[in-house]
Amino acid sequence: MQLLRPGAKKLTLIDARRVMSIYDESMRRVQLVGGLLEQTSITDIVHRLNTALGVELVAALSRYTTMLDVFDEVCRP
């Protein structure tokens, strides 16, 4: 079994920049989606992004919201 040399464990400058740019973009997307979900319901998002999401995803999200509503009603005291 060959151990890594300490120099081989470091990222090159180009690789480090690439990793950080992907991380920054992922964080931006998470914040964007989080902001959308915080201010509106899933149903509103589905209706606004109907053409961008596609028919299958819209149908699946609609079924999900229906099941979520039923679940909330059952769990209410």
N, C-alpha and C positions, 0 to 999 in steps of 0.2 A: 504494500500500500504506500503510495507516494503522498507525502504531505505537501501542501501548498507553500511556496516560498512567500515570505512577507510581502515582497514586491508584487507578487501575482494577485494578492488579495485586494489591491487598490484599483479603483476604476480610473480609466483615463479621463482626461478633462472632457473630451467629447461625449463619452459614455455618461459621465456624471451630469453633464448639461442635459442630455437626452432624458435621463431618468427624472431629473428635477422638472423639466418641462412637462413630462407626462403626469407627474404628481400634481403640479400646479393646475393643469387642465382638468384633471380628475376632481380636484377640490373645488374648482369653479363650477363644474357640472353638478356636484353634490349640493353646493350652496344654492344653485339655481333651482334644482328640483325641490330642495327643502323649502325654499321661499314660495314656490308655487303651491306646495301642499299645505303650507302654513296658512295661506291667505284664502285658499279656495278648496272646494271639495273635489274629489276625484271625478265626479260626474261633470262638473263644470270644465275641468281640464279635458276630459274625453270629448265633450261637445265642441270645445274650441279647437282642438287639434285633430278632429275627425279625419280629415284628408291626409294629414301627415302620418298618423298612426297606422292607418290601414284598417280594412274591414274586420279581419280576424282578431286583431288586438283590441279594437273597439268593442267587439262582441264579448270577448273574454273579460274586459274591464267592466262592462255592463253587468255581466253575470256576477262578477265579484262584488260590485256595489250592492246588487240585490241580495246576495247572500250575507253581506256585512250588515245590511239593514235588518234582515231577519234575525241574525245573531244578536244584534243590539236589543231588539225587542224581546227576545227570549231571556237575555241576561239582565234586563231591567227589573229591579225589585218591585 
